[in-house]
Amino acid sequence: MTAPISIPAIDIPIEGLAVELELTPGWLEATLADAGIDAQPGDESGTFSGRLSRSGQDIVVRGRVRVRFLLPCVRCLEPAAVPVDAEVSLLLQPVPRADTRNGGRRSSPGQAGAVVADYEFSAGEAARDVYDGETVVLDPFLREAILLEMPSFPLCSESCPGIVAPGSGPGLVATPVPAEIDPRLAPLEAFRAESDGPVTIAQLVEASGARSTSMGRKPVLRANRRGPSRAKRNKK
């Protein structure tokens, strides 16, 4: 189990404290163990570069987390190296404490018998959180920043073709399998293969006649079987 990343509040001067932290692969793995994501930290450590400043007991944390994970590509399922660059910006306030011996009045952080009271934030105070008033533990805040920037659909590359069927990988050209042609359409197929330009009606009639002959039938030219025109019927 890795040690938490903690900074005593008393060590943070009013003018601020610059911090450069190394997020080792072991820390990343332990921190995200219960996150429910299939992510493995890369071989290189991540970093947190930021600054902590204090105003009274309020602590302001600003910085960036930069890490790299191996996530399965959503197309081919191969490991994809995914960089995560997350911003951390929050205001930490000490948890209000109440002493049952002094009528519920707020007591000093180290006073014996103090109990931690419930403390909730509204939606407009999402960038705020609490600490115990003595030590700033950065682990949960860095974890949250990383998870919020983790991609939902990681890709090994934008041009990933997806899962490739066996024997049809890159550089392999599949040999087309000729479709079986109906023997009755053989003359038309031969005519289509020989024809380079537009097909005329006479050529279609000739090909149709060859098709009928191949089927053992005599081609029949259908005459116009329509009755006399309306003008002729009216004349009669």
Order of alpha helices (4+ residues) and beta strands (2+ residues): beta-beta-alpha-beta-beta-beta-beta-beta-beta-beta-beta-alpha-alpha-alpha-alpha
